[in-house]
Amino acid sequence: EWPFGRVRIDITLDKRILRLLKEKSKREKKPLSRIIEELVQRALKKRLK
C-alpha cells in the first residue's frame, strides 16, 4: 500500500534518462521514486509561477 496522499503511476523512460536517474539516486542515497518526485515537483513549481 502507498503512503497517504500518494498514487502509483507507470511511466516509460528512455534508457539514458533512466540510467542518469539511477546514478543520481545512488549518489544522493535516495530511492529512485523520491528522485523522480522531487524533479516533477521542481518542474511544476517553475510552470505554475
Backbone atoms as SQL, in Angstrom:
CREATE TABLE atoms (id INTEGER PRIMARY KEY, chain TEXT, resi INTEGER, resn TEXT, atom TEXT, x REAL, y REAL, z REAL);
INSERT INTO atoms VALUES
  (1, 'A', 1, 'GLU', 'N', 0.843, -1.194, 0.000),
  (2, 'A', 1, 'GLU', 'CA', 0.000, 0.000, 0.000),
  (3, 'A', 1, 'GLU', 'C', 0.879, 1.246, 0.000),
  (4, 'A', 2, 'TRP', 'N', 0.439, 2.262, -0.715),
  (5, 'A', 2, 'TRP', 'CA', 1.197, 3.507, -0.842),
  (6, 'A', 2, 'TRP', 'C', 0.880, 4.435, 0.313),
  (7, 'A', 3, 'PRO', 'N', 1.850, 5.246, 0.702),
  (8, 'A', 3, 'PRO', 'CA', 1.616, 6.207, 1.792),
  (9, 'A', 3, 'PRO', 'C', 0.455, 7.145, 1.465),
  (10, 'A', 4, 'PHE', 'N', -0.186, 7.644, 2.492),
  (11, 'A', 4, 'PHE', 'CA', -1.309, 8.561, 2.330),
  (12, 'A', 4, 'PHE', 'C', -0.926, 9.724, 1.417),
  (13, 'A', 5, 'GLY', 'N', -1.808, 10.059, 0.488),
  (14, 'A', 5, 'GLY', 'CA', -1.561, 11.189, -0.398),
  (15, 'A', 5, 'GLY', 'C', -0.724, 10.863, -1.621),
  (16, 'A', 6, 'ARG', 'N', -0.407, 9.603, -1.824),
  (17, 'A', 6, 'ARG', 'CA', 0.407, 9.228, -2.980),
  (18, 'A', 6, 'ARG', 'C', -0.367, 8.226, -3.838),
  (19, 'A', 7, 'VAL', 'N', -0.075, 8.263, -5.123),
  (20, 'A', 7, 'VAL', 'CA', -0.662, 7.295, -6.049),
  (21, 'A', 7, 'VAL', 'C', 0.455, 6.676, -6.870),
  (22, 'A', 8, 'ARG', 'N', 0.198, 5.508, -7.358),
  (23, 'A', 8, 'ARG', 'CA', 1.181, 4.819, -8.192),
  (24, 'A', 8, 'ARG', 'C', 0.921, 5.184, -9.651),
  (25, 'A', 9, 'ILE', 'N', 2.000, 5.474, -10.379),
  (26, 'A', 9, 'ILE', 'CA', 1.870, 5.709, -11.816),
  (27, 'A', 9, 'ILE', 'C', 2.922, 4.880, -12.543),
  (28, 'A', 10, 'ASP', 'N', 2.603, 4.496, -13.739),
  (29, 'A', 10, 'ASP', 'CA', 3.557, 3.781, -14.586),
  (30, 'A', 10, 'ASP', 'C', 4.034, 4.755, -15.652),
  (31, 'A', 11, 'ILE', 'N', 5.346, 4.859, -15.806),
  (32, 'A', 11, 'ILE', 'CA', 5.909, 5.752, -16.814),
  (33, 'A', 11, 'ILE', 'C', 6.934, 4.995, -17.646),
  (34, 'A', 12, 'THR', 'N', 7.123, 5.452, -18.853),
  (35, 'A', 12, 'THR', 'CA', 8.130, 4.880, -19.733),
  (36, 'A', 12, 'THR', 'C', 9.216, 5.925, -19.923),
  (37, 'A', 13, 'LEU', 'N', 10.457, 5.534, -19.652),
  (38, 'A', 13, 'LEU', 'CA', 11.581, 6.457, -19.767),
  (39, 'A', 13, 'LEU', 'C', 12.615, 5.915, -20.743),
  (40, 'A', 14, 'ASP', 'N', 13.287, 6.822, -21.409),
  (41, 'A', 14, 'ASP', 'CA', 14.413, 6.477, -22.259),
  (42, 'A', 14, 'ASP', 'C', 15.485, 5.818, -21.384),
  (43, 'A', 15, 'LYS', 'N', 16.185, 4.829, -21.919),
  (44, 'A', 15, 'LYS', 'CA', 17.212, 4.123, -21.134),
  (45, 'A', 15, 'LYS', 'C', 18.283, 5.071, -20.613),
  (46, 'A', 16, 'ARG', 'N', 18.639, 6.067, -21.408),
  (47, 'A', 16, 'ARG', 'CA', 19.660, 7.032, -20.989),
  (48, 'A', 16, 'ARG', 'C', 19.178, 7.855, -19.787),
  (49, 'A', 17, 'ILE', 'N', 17.927, 8.300, -19.856),
  (50, 'A', 17, 'ILE', 'CA', 17.360, 9.078, -18.747),
  (51, 'A', 17, 'ILE', 'C', 17.274, 8.220, -17.496),
  (52, 'A', 18, 'LEU', 'N', 16.834, 6.984, -17.647),
  (53, 'A', 18, 'LEU', 'CA', 16.739, 6.082, -16.502),
  (54, 'A', 18, 'LEU', 'C', 18.113, 5.851, -15.880),
  (55, 'A', 19, 'ARG', 'N', 19.132, 5.692, -16.709),
  (56, 'A', 19, 'ARG', 'CA', 20.495, 5.498, -16.197),
  (57, 'A', 19, 'ARG', 'C', 20.944, 6.717, -15.399),
  (58, 'A', 20, 'LEU', 'N', 20.679, 7.911, -15.932),
  (59, 'A', 20, 'LEU', 'CA', 21.050, 9.144, -15.230),
  (60, 'A', 20, 'LEU', 'C', 20.307, 9.272, -13.902),
  (61, 'A', 21, 'LEU', 'N', 19.028, 8.920, -13.904),
  (62, 'A', 21, 'LEU', 'CA', 18.245, 8.980, -12.667),
  (63, 'A', 21, 'LEU', 'C', 18.767, 7.989, -11.631),
  (64, 'A', 22, 'LYS', 'N', 19.131, 6.791, -12.087),
  (65, 'A', 22, 'LYS', 'CA', 19.676, 5.787, -11.168),
  (66, 'A', 22, 'LYS', 'C', 21.003, 6.244, -10.578),
  (67, 'A', 23, 'GLU', 'N', 21.835, 6.885, -11.399),
  (68, 'A', 23, 'GLU', 'CA', 23.115, 7.409, -10.904),
  (69, 'A', 23, 'GLU', 'C', 22.878, 8.485, -9.850),
  (70, 'A', 24, 'LYS', 'N', 21.928, 9.373, -10.122),
  (71, 'A', 24, 'LYS', 'CA', 21.590, 10.442, -9.170),
  (72, 'A', 24, 'LYS', 'C', 21.041, 9.840, -7.879),
  (73, 'A', 25, 'SER', 'N', 20.223, 8.808, -8.006),
  (74, 'A', 25, 'SER', 'CA', 19.652, 8.126, -6.849),
  (75, 'A', 25, 'SER', 'C', 20.755, 7.519, -5.979),
  (76, 'A', 26, 'LYS', 'N', 21.701, 6.881, -6.625),
  (77, 'A', 26, 'LYS', 'CA', 22.809, 6.260, -5.898),
  (78, 'A', 26, 'LYS', 'C', 23.688, 7.319, -5.231),
  (79, 'A', 27, 'ARG', 'N', 23.977, 8.390, -5.966),
  (80, 'A', 27, 'ARG', 'CA', 24.826, 9.468, -5.465),
  (81, 'A', 27, 'ARG', 'C', 24.198, 10.163, -4.253),
  (82, 'A', 28, 'GLU', 'N', 22.883, 10.391, -4.310),
  (83, 'A', 28, 'GLU', 'CA', 22.194, 11.104, -3.234),
  (84, 'A', 28, 'GLU', 'C', 21.635, 10.169, -2.166),
  (85, 'A', 29, 'LYS', 'N', 21.795, 8.859, -2.383),
  (86, 'A', 29, 'LYS', 'CA', 21.304, 7.845, -1.444),
  (87, 'A', 29, 'LYS', 'C', 19.807, 8.018, -1.146),
  (88, 'A', 30, 'LYS', 'N', 19.041, 8.195, -2.217),
  (89, 'A', 30, 'LYS', 'CA', 17.586, 8.329, -2.122),
  (90, 'A', 30, 'LYS', 'C', 16.967, 7.323, -3.082),
  (91, 'A', 31, 'PRO', 'N', 15.767, 6.844, -2.769),
  (92, 'A', 31, 'PRO', 'CA', 15.100, 5.930, -3.704),
  (93, 'A', 31, 'PRO', 'C', 14.806, 6.631, -5.039),
  (94, 'A', 32, 'LEU', 'N', 14.807, 5.857, -6.086),
  (95, 'A', 32, 'LEU', 'CA', 14.544, 6.388, -7.423),
  (96, 'A', 32, 'LEU', 'C', 13.206, 7.131, -7.466),
  (97, 'A', 33, 'SER', 'N', 12.203, 6.595, -6.799),
  (98, 'A', 33, 'SER', 'CA', 10.887, 7.244, -6.796),
  (99, 'A', 33, 'SER', 'C', 10.954, 8.635, -6.170),
  (100, 'A', 34, 'ARG', 'N', 11.768, 8.800, -5.136),
  (101, 'A', 34, 'ARG', 'CA', 11.910, 10.109, -4.482),
  (102, 'A', 34, 'ARG', 'C', 12.601, 11.107, -5.418),
  (103, 'A', 35, 'ILE', 'N', 13.622, 10.632, -6.135),
  (104, 'A', 35, 'ILE', 'CA', 14.330, 11.488, -7.093),
  (105, 'A', 35, 'ILE', 'C', 13.358, 11.989, -8.165),
  (106, 'A', 36, 'ILE', 'N', 12.570, 11.079, -8.721),
  (107, 'A', 36, 'ILE', 'CA', 11.608, 11.443, -9.764),
  (108, 'A', 36, 'ILE', 'C', 10.572, 12.413, -9.206),
  (109, 'A', 37, 'GLU', 'N', 10.074, 12.139, -8.007),
  (110, 'A', 37, 'GLU', 'CA', 9.071, 13.011, -7.391),
  (111, 'A', 37, 'GLU', 'C', 9.622, 14.430, -7.197),
  (112, 'A', 38, 'GLU', 'N', 10.848, 14.542, -6.716),
  (113, 'A', 38, 'GLU', 'CA', 11.454, 15.860, -6.498),
  (114, 'A', 38, 'GLU', 'C', 11.629, 16.621, -7.813),
  (115, 'A', 39, 'LEU', 'N', 12.037, 15.912, -8.863),
  (116, 'A', 39, 'LEU', 'CA', 12.204, 16.557, -10.167),
  (117, 'A', 39, 'LEU', 'C', 10.865, 17.037, -10.730),
  (118, 'A', 40, 'VAL', 'N', 9.828, 16.235, -10.565),
  (119, 'A', 40, 'VAL', 'CA', 8.495, 16.614, -11.040),
  (120, 'A', 40, 'VAL', 'C', 7.987, 17.823, -10.259),
  (121, 'A', 41, 'GLN', 'N', 8.164, 17.805, -8.938),
  (122, 'A', 41, 'GLN', 'CA', 7.728, 18.939, -8.117),
  (123, 'A', 41, 'GLN', 'C', 8.437, 20.221, -8.537),
  (124, 'A', 42, 'ARG', 'N', 9.749, 20.137, -8.753),
  (125, 'A', 42, 'ARG', 'CA', 10.528, 21.303, -9.172),
  (126, 'A', 42, 'ARG', 'C', 10.027, 21.840, -10.520),
  (127, 'A', 43, 'ALA', 'N', 9.759, 20.927, -11.453),
  (128, 'A', 43, 'ALA', 'CA', 9.278, 21.332, -12.778),
  (129, 'A', 43, 'ALA', 'C', 7.898, 21.986, -12.678),
  (130, 'A', 44, 'LEU', 'N', 7.033, 21.435, -11.840),
  (131, 'A', 44, 'LEU', 'CA', 5.693, 22.003, -11.687),
  (132, 'A', 44, 'LEU', 'C', 5.739, 23.394, -11.066),
  (133, 'A', 45, 'LYS', 'N', 6.597, 23.580, -10.089),
  (134, 'A', 45, 'LYS', 'CA', 6.719, 24.897, -9.455),
  (135, 'A', 45, 'LYS', 'C', 7.141, 25.948, -10.476),
  (136, 'A', 46, 'LYS', 'N', 8.062, 25.581, -11.364),
  (137, 'A', 46, 'LYS', 'CA', 8.507, 26.514, -12.405),
  (138, 'A', 46, 'LYS', 'C', 7.361, 26.850, -13.362),
  (139, 'A', 47, 'ARG', 'N', 6.568, 25.836, -13.721),
  (140, 'A', 47, 'ARG', 'CA', 5.477, 26.033, -14.681),
  (141, 'A', 47, 'ARG', 'C', 4.334, 26.840, -14.085),
  (142, 'A', 48, 'LEU', 'N', 4.127, 26.717, -12.776),
  (143, 'A', 48, 'LEU', 'CA', 2.987, 27.372, -12.141),
  (144, 'A', 48, 'LEU', 'C', 3.288, 28.795, -11.678),
  (145, 'A', 49, 'LYS', 'N', 4.513, 29.263, -11.884),
  (146, 'A', 49, 'LYS', 'CA', 4.868, 30.635, -11.475),
  (147, 'A', 49, 'LYS', 'C', 4.259, 31.646, -12.406);
